[in-house]
Amino acid sequence: MEKRLIILYFVIAILLAGNIFQFVWHNTNPILSKALVPDEETALKIAGAVLVSSYGDVVSLENPKVTFNIFTQTWRVCGSLPDGYADTDPEIYIKKSDGKILKINGI
């Protein structure tokens, strides 16, 4: 029983140390502490580049719908297409922290 408690305490200590290290590293590293897609304007620029490369010049971001999900920390940008071009308008999901394109709908 005593050996099990010592092993349990040891495992908990290792897990806590790992979490503390990750927290300190993430918050003191100047690259990791700043989001690469911090605002709506940056999300629109990324979405515009990706959607134009997928759809060509027919995609429009004149009146885009941009939303931010605070739980998943992702930007959602919806563009528009001319009538009859596709069934759904294109939308793209971009991760705030690193700019990763998570999903493109409508292709």
Phi, psi and omega in degrees: 000317181294323177296321180296319179295319179296317178296317179299313178298321179296315179295317179297319179296319178295316179297317179295318179297320178296317179294320179294316178300315180297318179297313181295316181298316182292322185273346179255344178283119185296333179283316183283335183281345179252138177284140179283338177237076189282337187218174182298322182298317179293319178298321178295320179296316179295313181298319179299316180296317182289316182290323177294324178290334180272319186256340187089198184282359181283339180287141182238133173241034180295311178236069185285153173257114181243126177230157178234128178263114184288338181282317180264354180055048180232148173265142175238120181241125179249127175259192177218155179237159176298157179301138177081000182278318180207163180289322182235152176284150181288143173220149185226142179246126185235130178285131185294319188291320186233000177078011181293134176280112184275324186197143172232118178260150174098001179270000000 
